[in-house]
Amino acid sequence: MEKNTVTIEIKQEVSITLLWIVAGVIFVSLVFLLAPSSMELWPSLNAAGIAGAVYLIAMLTYALRKPLEMRVRVWIGVAAIVVLALGAFTWVGMQAQTEFQADMMMKIRGVIGRNVMRRYVSEVPLKTLDEFYQQRGPNKSSLADIFCKENPGAVVGANIHRPEWEGDWWQVVVTKLEPATIELLSQETYVKGRDPQFKNRNGQVGMMQEKSILTEKGITYVSEN
């Protein structure tokens, strides 16, 4: 039984074009993947974009060689430069718009987050202060005693906030627990505060941080960053 064979002939020009395409895809992909890792995607995209521009210039230089007429080479070269310039302008505009939107979202989240943090560091001491002044008789409990009674396991460094929903990662940390003084602290782990050099309690730098100080005279709020 004879086997049928199929032979596909590819012209040299086509094979060279395919080789350029494959080489370009590999080159741009490697630059994107090997770019320094970052929380943002734009550095890798910019590196890949520059690599793509270099690749297109090299491919055009090869394609516009002789025997093409000089006039054709000049026109195509000018058109390619205009297209690359417009592409670069659009690229930069997209990056600027994306960064602006991300910055606005972080500012909005910062406003909401700071209010939520203040709520968390105010509810517990308000309840403690209210019970402290409702006491009657000579044997009154201290603020710390009442606080520990309402928050079992409360010690310096402990997180007394109990998650209210899935994904509730807020913390209310006890930073001081004395008979007449209680300090609670809450920190945002993603939104930056006013001072980028501020050292947060958990070791981060520049994040929002709010604190409340409870004494027998009332509650003092301190916006640390």
Secondary structure, 3 states (H helix, E strand, C coil): CCCCCCCCCCCHHHHHHHHHHHHHHHHHHHHHHHCCCCCCCHHHHHHHHHHHHHHHHHHHHHHCCCCCCHHHHHHHHHHHHHHHHHHHHHHHHHHHHHHHHHHHHHHHHHHHHHHHHHHHHHHHHHHHHHHHHCCCCCCCCCHHHHHHHHCCCCCCCCECCCCCCCCCCCCCEEEEEECCEEEEEEEEEEEECCCCCCECCCCCECEEEEEEEEECCEEEEEECC
